[in-house]
Amino acid sequence: MTAKPELGISSMETGELGVLHLRRYWCKRLLEVGGRLDQDSVRDEYGLDFTLMQGLGLGIVEPAEYLFQQRPTYAEFEQWIVQKLGGVPERTLVERLNKMVRHYLEQPHRTYPVEGTDIHEPVLSAADLAFWQENGYVVLRNAVSVEDCREAEAAIWDFLGMDPQNPETWYDETHTFWVPLFQHPVLNKNRASQRIRKAFEQLWGTDDLWTTVDRSSLNRPERGGIDISGPSRLHWDVSLALPIPFGIHGLLYLSDTSAEQGAFRCVPGFHRRIDQWLGKLAPEQNPREQDLESLGPEPVTGSAGDFVLWRHALPHGSGRNLAHYPRVVQYITVFPHDYGIHPVWK
């Protein structure tokens, strides 16, 4: 049944699940589908929408696709959420989400990282933190057990219908790079890794964080001299309008990954000179269309279970896979709800 909502719905209105802002989120997405949403009027709510859907354990892709394709009533949307999560969200989670919504609406964004915060049982050493400050990325070794990585990799192969031992099955034309597998017990287990969470806590300077429910990727070797290894072009996933707020991304290597195997690449230390670099560009020059390879990207290798964290001001991307086995990774980001998001996309 197609619903016809109006944006008069407040963030404080709830339904059967008792989750604040969820009804308004549903309303906005349906208005957007119908081309009736004033984007400028809700621009400041992007971070709230993002945190709410990640906090519920849904991510942002599947809910948006469901709302776009089905255009359900709000009751149907809540029922879909329960089905996806395998049950009603726990009361403690709902209370934490509602507290987050109130804080987001009532308080200004904080400045991150928060300096001088004492994080209990840190996992990044003083040398790791110094490397992070200098280069803008760091590798947390053995963030997840090899066994859990192998199980996650097997789940991805199974989802794609491919045999890791038979290269002839890897080149299904329907698969490009991303793996839209979100809800799986072993992927959720990796997202819950305390070592990964502690690393993010150290870098953000707070333990009040939320975890994304993101995609994975399978970066296949080149075939017949044709690069099919995915988005190897260096890029940013953030607005380049200044000032660029502090932010962190992360990926977990599920398979051992050498430099020539499509390893993650970035430009070390670019976070310390991006303002100057952008300032030298002429107004008509699009920073995303410059020769970013000339900036000196370096591959970041790792073993199964190693976790790469990088500042989102670094140009980054996967490398071309010139090896004989795919690079398989799971993307995991942990973030505070009130970190800065630049209102202008550039």
Secondary structure, 3 states (H helix, E strand, C coil): CCCCCCCCCCCCCCCCCCCCCHHHHHHHHHHHHCCCCCHHHHHHHHHHHHHHHHHCCCCCHHHHHHHHHHCCCHHHHHHHHHHHHCCCCCHHHHHHHHHHHHHHHHCCCCCCCCCCCCCCCCCCCHHHHHHHHHHCEEEECCCCCHHHHHHHHHHHHHHHCCCCCCHHHCCCCCCCCEECCCCCHHHHHHHCCHHHHHHHHHHHCCCCCEECCCCEEEECCCECCECCCCCCCCECCCCCCCCCCCCEEEEEECCCECCCECCEEECCCHHHCHHHHHHCCCCCCCHHHCCHHHHCCEEECECCCCEEEEECCCCEEECCECCCCCEEEEECCEECCCCCCCCCCC
